[in-house]
Amino acid sequence: MNSNKEQQGHLKDAVEQVEEKEILEILYEIIAENSREIKLTKRSDFLEEPASLQEEEVEEKINELMDVKDYQDIIRIKGKKDDYLFSEEYIDKNYGEILIKLEDNDLLTLMVDTVRRESKIYPRPTDIRLFKKAPFNFTADTLEKVKGELQKHEEFQDIKEQKASNGAVYLYSDKFLQHKQAKSLTEWVEVLQRQMP
């Protein structure tokens, strides 16, 4: 009689393990599908169909998912409004961070991080018109408002403005570019390079 109860217990455990694996596969597919469409998956998305997790289950299941070797392409980043997940197979980490800041409407930090990154990595000043293009899509008013906010924050005082002789505005971080470099690069891109045959 004991062996029958043991068998039932093992069977129940096996069913739970299959269900557990299935829910992780569902979570992964949600993230992958959203990422293929260049969309983030919010932690709160798992409360809805097809995952239909309970609030108290979400964190545990995400942690389990992040530990599965086959799902190592999943990146999780805590935003201001939610935790966000995406697959690096479809969205690289930098682009994912841009999407998160847009989702959180953290436009000032987005602008500062973009300018600092371009000043450090490339190194070059950032054409302010970049923020009017995808994925940023700032309106002219939003761009001016965000740019105006820069001067109000001590931690963003490294972000400087540089104008080319044609009036084009660029931003750069003086942590990574000297004023002279930023000035000559801005002029080169906006004016001198265009004059070359």
N, C-alpha and C positions, 0 to 999 in steps of 0.2 A: 504494500500500500504506500509506503514511503517513497518508493521509486516512482510511482505514478505521480505523486505530488511534486517530486523533484523534476520529473519530465515536464510537467505543466509549468513549473517555475522557469525551467530553461527555455521552454517555448515562449513564454511571456517575455523573458529577457531578450530572446532573439527577435521577437516582433518589435519590441521597443528600440532595439539597435537599428533595425531596418527603417523604422519610422524616423529615428534620429538622423540617419544618413539621408533619408528623403528630404527632410526639412532643410538640412544644410545644402543639399543640391538645389532646392527651390530658392533659397536665399542667394546662392551663387548665380543661378540663372537670372534672377531679378537684377542683380548688380551687373552682370555681363550684358544683358539685353539693354539696360539703360545706358551703359557705357558705349555700346555699339551705336547708340543714337546720340552720343555725346551729351548724356545727361547724368547727373549725379543721383545716387540713391541715398535717401535720408534714412536715418535710423527709424524714424516714425513710419516710413513706408512699409515696414515689416508688420505693422499692426493691421494692415489691410490685406485683402485678397491678392495673390494666392497664398501668402505666408500665414496670415491670420494669427500671428502670435499674440499672446497676452503681454501687457506692458512689462510685467515682472520677468518674462522669459527672454525678452529681446536682447538684453546685455549678455546674458549667458550664451545664447545662440550665436551672437556675433563673435564673441570670444572663441567659441568652439570652431566657428568657420575660419577665423584667422589662424588657428592652429593646424588646419588641414594642409598637408604638403601640396596637394594638387591645386589648392586655391591661393598659392603664394603671390599671384598677380593682383590680389585685392589689396587696395590701400584704404586705410581708414584715417580720417582727419577730423578732429573736433573743430567745428566752427562756432560762431557766436550763437546761432539759433538752433543748431542740431549737430549730430555727428553725421558725416558724409562718407560714403564708400563709393569706390569706382575701381574698374579693372585697368591696370597699366597696359594691358594688351591693346586697349582702345584709346585711353586718355593718359598722357604722360603726367607725371607728378606736378610739374610746374603748371601745366594747363588746368589740371584738377584744382590746384590752389587758386588759380584765377577764377574758375567757376564757383568755388566756395565763397570767395570774397564777394562776387557778384550776387550770389544767392543770399548772403548775409547783409547785402547792401553796405559793405565795408569799403566804400569807394576810395576814401582817403588812404587807407592802408594799401589798397590795391595799386593806386598810383605810385605811392612811395616805393613799394616793393619792386614794381616794374622798373622804375627809374634807377633804383639802386642796382638791380640785377643787370640791366643793360650797361650801366656805368662800370660795373665790376667785371662782367664776363667778356664783353665784346671788345674793348671798352669804347663806348660811344654815348653821346647824349641822346635823349629820347625825344623824337618829334611829338609835340603835344597833340597833333592830329591823329596819332595812333589810337588815342582813347575814344575817338569818334567811330572807329572801325570795330568790326567783330573781333573778338567776343565782347569787347568792352561796351560799345554802342552808347557812349555818353552823348547826351544832347549838348548843344552849345552852352545852355544855361548850367547844366550839371557840371560840365567841364570847368567853367569859370568859378562856380561855387566851390568845387573840390580844390582847385588851384588856389583860391583865396584862403581856404582853410589851412594850407601848408604853413603860412606865416604865424598862425595862432598857436602852433604846437612846438615846444622846445625840442622834442625828440626828432623833429623833421627839419631842423635848421640846416642840415647838410644838403637839402634839395635846393638847387639854384636854377635860375632862369637865364637862358642865353638866347639873344636874338641875332639872326643873320642879317646881312645888309638888305635883304629883300623883305624883312619884317617877320619872317617865319620864327616861331617860338619853339625852343627846345628846353628840356629840363635835364639836369644831371646831378649826380651826388658828388660833392667835393671830398667825400671819403675815398673815392676811387678815381676821380678825374680832377686834374688841376684846371683852374679857370682858363689858362692859356690853351690847354689841350681841347677843352670843351668849345672854346671860341673858334679855334681853327677847324675842328671837325664839323661844327655847325655850318660854318661858312663854306667848307669844302662840299658837303652834301647838298646844301641849298643853292649855292651860286657857282662856285668854281667848277665842280664836276659837270654841271650842265652846260658850261661854256666850252668844254673840251669837244673837239670834233670827233 
